[in-house]
Amino acid sequence: MLLRTIRLLVVDDSPSFRYLIHDAFSSRDEIRWELTVAEDGETALRLLFEEENENVPLPNLILLDWNLPKVSGSEVL
């Protein structure tokens, strides 16, 4: 069976939510998930748009909290 890697960016300031997401996605054997976490909108934007990350592949999926510190989810979107 060929496993595909799906890159997931989780943007949430809640440690318990991030743990639940990590647990849910890492328990799947049929798909390999590569999780990246940002605790606020500012960090998410830096991960997505800074020049030092230009050779890093963009995520396939972003889970974005709407009520984030520093930069809100609506501003990130």
N, C-alpha and C positions, 0 to 999 in steps of 0.2 A: 504494500500500500504506500503510495507516494504522499508524503505529508507536505502540505503547503504552510508557509509561515505567513501569518497575518499580523501586521504591526498595529497595535492599539495604543492610543494615547488617552490616558485617564486624567482629566483635569477636575480635581475635587479637593476641597480643604478638609474633608472629614476622614480621619485615619480609619475609622471603622468601615466606611463605605469603600475606601480603597482596598482594605483587607478583603471585604466580601467580593469585590470585583476580581481581585487577584486570585482568590480561592476558586471562584466560579470558572474563570477562564483557564486556569492552570490544571484543572481536573479533567479537561477534555483531551482524550487521546487521539481523536481523529484529526484535529487541527492543532498545529503548533502556534502558540500565541507569543508574540514578543511585546511585553508591556513596558510602557514608559509612563512615568507619573509626574504630574506637575501639581503643586499644591495651591497655585493661584494663577490668575489669568496672565499676569506679567511673565511668569516663568513659561507658560504655554506659548505665548507669542515669541519669546526668546528661542525656545526649542524649534519653533516652526520657521522663523524668519531670519535669524542671525546668520551672518556670512560664514561663521565657523561651522555651522551645521549644513551648509549648502550641499555637501556630498553625502549627507545622511538621508536615506529614503524617507519620504513623507509617510505618515501613518495611513493605513487603509481605513481605519475607523477611529473616531474621536468621541469619547463620552465626556460631555461638558456640563458641569454644574452651572446653573444660572446665577447663583448668589455666591460669588467668589470675592475674596479680599483683593485689594490693589486694583485689578482690572476685572470688571464683571464678565460673566459669561456672554451677555449680549454684545459687549464691546469686542470680545474675542471673536465671536461669530461674525 
